[in-house]
């Protein structure tokens, strides 16, 4: 995949004076201070073979070129299947995208809603492109019309057809416990 980003940055300076009482000013380094690029109202289309696979939006995106990582704030991602049809949307307070391997992590009030209405809620959700799987080590709730699953963590295919949950409880569907 090829990523092309452009941005304009405005830098301002603040002068800080020291007092004679020996109290030294402190500085806080933020993501915006160390990022190579900062994009406001970022919108990025991910394609594979000319087919749209995802539309990533964020209120703010901090790009770190040497790490090949982007930190995103107020994340909204729409996912598409290999034919280009929408499959689900994800919202979260923040996330990290490692663009070389294609891995992603969403954090903070993560909600995934499939087009059929099935909904997943958790605090952390990770996607491994190499394994083509999603997972979390945090409590989660997954609801669809005929199935309700809760647990302390899970691993699943991206469509949530085969879910392996830690300490699962729920109703409907087929449950598989991991080997212990």
C-alpha positions in Angstrom: 0.0 0.0 0.0 1.1 3.5 -0.7 0.3 6.3 1.8 0.5 9.9 0.8 0.0 12.5 3.4 0.3 16.3 3.3 -0.1 18.7 6.1 0.5 22.2 7.2 1.8 23.0 10.6 1.8 26.2 12.6 4.3 26.4 15.3 4.2 28.9 18.1 6.7 29.6 20.9 6.1 30.4 24.5 8.7 32.0 26.6 8.9 30.9 30.2 10.9 32.7 32.9 12.5 31.2 35.9 12.0 32.6 39.4 14.6 33.4 41.9 13.0 31.0 44.5 14.6 28.0 42.8 11.4 26.6 41.2 12.2 25.6 37.7 9.6 25.5 35.0 8.6 22.0 33.8 7.8 21.0 30.3 5.4 18.5 29.0 6.1 16.7 25.7 2.9 15.8 23.9 2.2 13.8 20.8 1.9 17.0 18.7 5.4 18.0 19.8 7.1 14.8 18.6 5.0 13.9 15.6 6.5 14.2 12.1 3.1 15.2 10.7 -0.2 16.2 12.4 -3.4 16.0 10.4 -6.7 17.5 11.6 -9.9 16.0 10.4 -8.0 13.2 8.7 -9.7 11.0 6.1 -7.8 8.1 4.5 -9.0 5.4 2.1 -7.3 2.0 2.3 -7.4 0.0 -1.0 -6.2 -3.4 -2.1 -6.1 -4.2 -5.8 -8.2 -1.2 -6.6 -10.9 -2.2 -4.1 -11.8 0.0 -1.1 -11.1 -2.0 2.1 -11.4 0.7 4.7 -12.1 4.3 5.2 -10.3 5.7 8.3 -11.3 9.0 9.8 -9.9 10.7 12.9 -10.3 14.1 14.5 -6.5 14.3 14.8 -3.8 12.0 13.5 -0.1 12.1 14.6 2.3 10.4 12.2 5.7 9.1 13.3 7.6 8.2 10.1 10.6 6.4 11.7 8.2 4.1 13.6 5.8 3.8 10.7 3.0 4.4 13.2 0.1 6.8 13.4 -1.7 7.7 16.7 -5.4 8.6 16.0 -7.8 10.5 18.2 -11.6 10.1 17.9 -11.5 7.2 15.5 -14.2 6.1 13.0 -13.4 3.3 10.6 -15.7 1.8 8.0 -14.6 -1.7 6.7 -15.4 -3.2 3.4 -15.3 -6.8 2.1 -13.2 -8.0 -0.9 -16.0 -6.9 -3.3 -16.1 -3.4 -1.8 -19.4 -3.8 0.1 -19.5 -2.3 3.6 -19.3 -4.9 6.4 -18.9 -2.9 9.7 -17.9 0.3 11.4 -15.7 0.9 14.4 -15.6 3.9 16.7 -13.2 4.5 19.6 -11.7 7.4 21.5 -8.2 6.6 20.2 -6.1 4.1 18.2 -2.8 3.2 16.8 -2.1 2.1 13.2 1.2 0.4 12.4 1.1 0.9 8.7 3.9 -1.5 7.6 2.3 -4.7 9.0 -1.2 -3.2 8.8 -2.0 -3.9 12.4 -4.3 -1.7 14.4 -5.4 -1.2 18.0 -8.5 0.8 19.1 -8.8 2.0 22.7 -11.4 3.6 24.8 -15.1 2.9 24.4 -14.6 0.7 21.4 -17.8 -0.2 19.5 -18.0 -2.3 16.3 -21.3 -2.5 14.5 -21.8 -4.9 11.6 -24.2 -4.1 8.8 -26.6 -6.8 10.2 -26.7 -5.0 13.5 -24.4 -7.3 15.5 -22.5 -5.2 18.0 -19.2 -5.7 19.9 -18.2 -3.5 22.9 -14.9 -3.5 24.7 -12.2 -1.1 25.9 -9.4 -2.5 23.6 -9.6 -4.2 20.3 -6.5 -5.3 18.2 -6.4 -6.4 14.6 -3.6 -8.5 13.2 -3.4 -8.3 9.4 -1.0 -11.2 9.2 -3.2 -13.5 11.3 -6.4 -11.9 9.9 -7.9 -11.9 13.4 -9.2 -9.5 16.0 -8.7 -9.9 19.8 -8.9 -8.3 23.1 -7.6 -9.1 26.6 -10.3 -6.8 28.2 -13.9 -7.6 29.1 -16.2 -7.6 26.1 -19.9 -7.9 25.2 -21.0 -9.2 21.8 -24.6 -9.2 20.7 -26.3 -10.4 17.5 -30.0 -11.4 17.0 -29.6 -15.0 18.2 -26.4 -14.8 20.3 -25.1 -12.9 23.3 -21.5 -13.5 24.5 -19.6 -11.8 27.4 -16.1 -12.7 28.5 -12.8 -11.5 29.9 -11.1 -11.5 26.5 -11.4 -13.2 23.1 -9.8 -14.0 19.7 -12.0 -14.1 16.6 -12.0 -14.0 12.8 -12.9 -10.4 11.6 -16.6 -11.5 11.0 -17.0 -13.0 14.5 -18.1 -16.3 13.1 -15.7 -18.3 15.2 -15.1 -16.6 18.6 -12.8 -18.1 21.3 -13.6 -16.4 24.6 -11.9 -16.3 27.9 -14.4 -17.1 30.7 -17.3 -16.9 28.4 -21.0 -16.7 29.4 -23.9 -16.1 27.1 -26.9 -17.4 25.3 -27.6 -18.9 21.9 -25.1 -20.0 19.3 -22.2 -22.5 19.7 -19.5 -21.8 22.3 -16.0 -23.2 22.1 -13.7 -23.1 25.1 -10.0 -22.8 24.5 -7.8 -25.7 25.4 -6.6 -25.4 29.0 
